[in-house]
Amino acid sequence: MATNEPQMTWERMCAAINEEFLREGEPNIDHLRECMQAYTSNISDWGKYNMFDPQRIRYTRNLVDEGNGKYNLIVLCWPEAQGSPIHNHAGSHCLMKILRGPIKETMFAWPSKSEEGDEYPEQSMQEIRCSIYQTDEVAYINDSLGLHRVENPSHTDGSVSLHLYIPPITLCEAFDDNTARTRTCKMKFDSRGGEQVATD
């Protein structure tokens, strides 16, 4: 049966995400995922956030909406064969919509802690699974599910993804593949609202 629901445009998706955080209580993650899934990617909608590193040696983080401190909506641009380190999400939810695929996600188990329980002894990170997402697919992760690495598996084309972090992440922990040693990473933006951010 045909429905009279309007098409989920970029503007409607962003508005629907914002409206979810105007309600009392915790945001409905399933509803937010449905909103992102319903939108069909079109570069004419998000082109002003399509800012790649000029040297194509790292991914960029381009802020769409700060979400009044309740969430961040960010476009990430992944040059050919570039990706993130293995990392956690500092207690936040993360929804990832693929705007231009493919995107590869590799999930890892949390490393085992020492008997004292306050640090990670040297060990290799253990892969749980690997997934390849195509344009318009949506993935979800939080720390209870494990750690992950996100990357562009293509050696010929850039990929783009839209990330919704609830609440915003300002710091996260990155894990070395071979030793599980961690380093704290400060989250920075390369652009805000389509305008490039001056570098330090």
C-alpha positions in Angstrom: 0.0 0.0 0.0 1.3 3.4 -0.9 1.9 5.9 1.9 1.7 9.7 2.0 4.9 10.1 4.0 7.1 12.7 2.5 10.5 11.7 1.2 13.3 11.8 3.7 15.5 14.6 2.4 18.8 15.7 4.0 17.1 18.6 5.6 14.3 16.4 7.0 16.8 13.9 8.3 18.8 16.5 10.1 15.6 18.1 11.5 14.3 14.7 12.7 17.6 13.9 14.4 17.4 17.3 16.2 13.8 16.8 17.2 14.6 13.5 18.9 16.8 15.4 21.4 14.0 17.8 22.2 12.1 15.0 23.9 12.3 14.1 27.5 14.4 11.1 28.4 17.0 9.1 26.5 17.1 9.4 22.7 15.5 6.5 20.7 18.5 5.0 18.9 16.4 2.8 16.7 14.3 5.8 15.6 17.5 7.7 14.8 18.8 4.8 12.8 15.6 4.6 10.8 15.8 8.3 10.0 19.4 7.9 8.7 18.4 4.7 6.8 15.5 6.4 5.1 17.6 9.2 3.6 19.0 8.4 0.1 22.5 9.9 -0.3 22.9 12.6 -2.9 26.2 14.6 -3.0 24.2 17.8 -3.9 22.9 17.7 -0.3 26.2 17.2 1.5 28.7 18.5 -1.0 29.8 21.5 1.1 31.0 19.0 3.8 32.9 16.9 1.2 36.3 18.3 2.2 39.2 15.8 1.7 42.7 16.3 3.0 44.6 18.0 0.1 47.5 15.6 0.5 45.1 12.6 0.7 47.0 11.1 3.6 44.4 11.2 6.4 40.7 11.3 6.8 38.9 14.6 7.7 36.1 15.4 10.2 33.6 17.9 9.0 31.0 19.2 11.5 27.4 19.4 10.3 25.6 20.0 13.6 26.9 20.4 17.2 23.5 19.3 18.5 23.4 21.8 21.5 26.0 19.6 23.2 23.7 16.5 23.1 25.1 15.0 19.9 27.4 15.7 17.0 26.6 15.0 13.4 29.8 14.8 11.3 30.7 14.0 7.7 34.0 12.0 7.5 35.9 12.0 4.2 38.2 9.0 3.6 40.9 9.2 1.0 41.9 6.1 -0.9 43.2 3.3 1.4 43.1 5.6 4.5 41.5 4.8 7.8 41.3 5.3 11.5 43.2 3.5 14.2 41.4 0.9 16.4 39.5 3.0 18.8 36.7 3.1 21.4 33.8 5.5 21.7 34.2 6.9 25.2 30.8 5.7 26.3 28.9 7.2 23.3 26.6 5.7 20.8 27.8 5.9 17.2 25.6 5.6 14.1 27.4 5.6 10.7 25.5 6.2 7.4 27.5 5.6 4.2 27.2 8.6 1.9 29.6 7.2 -0.7 30.9 3.7 -0.3 32.5 1.4 0.2 33.5 1.7 3.9 35.2 -1.2 5.7 34.6 -1.7 9.4 36.8 -4.2 11.4 35.5 -5.0 14.9 37.9 -6.0 17.7 37.5 -7.4 21.2 38.6 -5.3 24.2 42.1 -6.4 25.2 42.5 -8.2 28.5 43.6 -6.1 31.5 46.3 -6.9 34.0 45.5 -8.6 37.3 45.5 -5.1 38.9 42.8 -4.2 36.3 44.1 -0.7 35.5 46.1 -1.3 32.4 46.5 -3.5 29.3 49.5 -5.8 29.2 51.2 -6.2 25.8 49.1 -8.3 23.5 47.7 -8.4 20.0 44.3 -7.1 19.3 41.8 -9.8 18.5 39.6 -9.3 15.4 35.9 -10.2 15.9 34.5 -9.6 12.4 34.9 -7.5 9.3 32.1 -5.9 7.2 32.1 -3.9 4.0 29.3 -1.3 3.8 28.0 0.2 0.6 26.3 3.6 -0.1 23.2 4.2 2.1 23.8 1.4 4.6 23.8 2.2 8.3 26.0 0.7 11.0 26.0 1.1 14.8 28.5 0.6 17.6 29.0 1.4 21.2 31.7 0.3 23.7 29.7 -2.7 24.9 30.0 -4.2 21.4 33.7 -3.8 21.2 36.3 -1.5 19.4 36.6 -0.9 15.7 38.6 0.5 12.9 37.0 2.3 10.0 38.7 2.6 6.6 38.3 3.1 2.9 39.2 -0.2 1.2 39.3 1.4 -2.3 42.7 2.3 -3.8 41.0 4.4 -6.6 38.2 6.4 -5.0 37.4 8.4 -1.9 34.6 7.4 0.4 32.3 9.5 2.6 30.4 8.6 5.8 28.0 10.5 8.1 28.5 9.9 11.8 26.1 10.6 14.7 27.7 10.6 18.1 25.5 10.6 21.2 26.8 12.3 23.3 29.6 14.2 21.4 33.0 12.6 21.8 35.9 15.0 22.7 38.5 12.3 23.6 38.8 8.7 22.7 41.4 5.9 23.2 43.3 4.5 20.2 44.8 1.0 20.5 48.0 -0.3 18.8 47.3 -3.4 16.7 50.2 -5.4 18.0 50.6 -4.3 21.6 47.2 -3.0 22.7 49.0 0.1 24.0 46.7 3.1 24.1 47.0 6.7 23.4 44.4 9.4 24.0 43.2 11.2 20.9 41.6 14.6 21.0 38.7 15.0 18.5 39.1 18.0 16.2 37.2 19.3 13.3 38.6 20.2 9.8 35.5 22.2 9.0 32.4 23.6 10.6 29.2 24.2 8.6 31.1 23.9 5.4 33.8 26.4 6.4 37.4 25.2 6.8 38.8 25.5 10.4 42.1 27.3 10.7 44.9 24.9 11.7 46.9 25.4 14.9 
